[in-house]
Amino acid sequence: MTSKRGKPEIIFDILLAVQISGGKIKPTRLLYKSNLSHTRLKLYLDSLIQQELLKIEELEGKKLITLTQKGHNFISEYRKLKSLIESFGI
């Protein structure tokens, strides 16, 4: 049985999708990779931009979502936490 993703997992998945794409991704591509509805992704993006984990850049008139250093740090720390939790079999 698969469990639903919680907010931390969704945030991690969004940030990881941007990182895997070289640190920059188009919004539509992120929509597919994050497996969220447009409305939910917009809410998460607004929050992540406000928290300075992501930022929006414009390149040749196209919007790109970019991972910040703070976003990279979140991914690293989340992986450590996830590893710690799994080491206890939880």
Order of alpha helices (4+ residues) and beta strands (2+ residues): alpha-beta-alpha-alpha-beta-beta-alpha
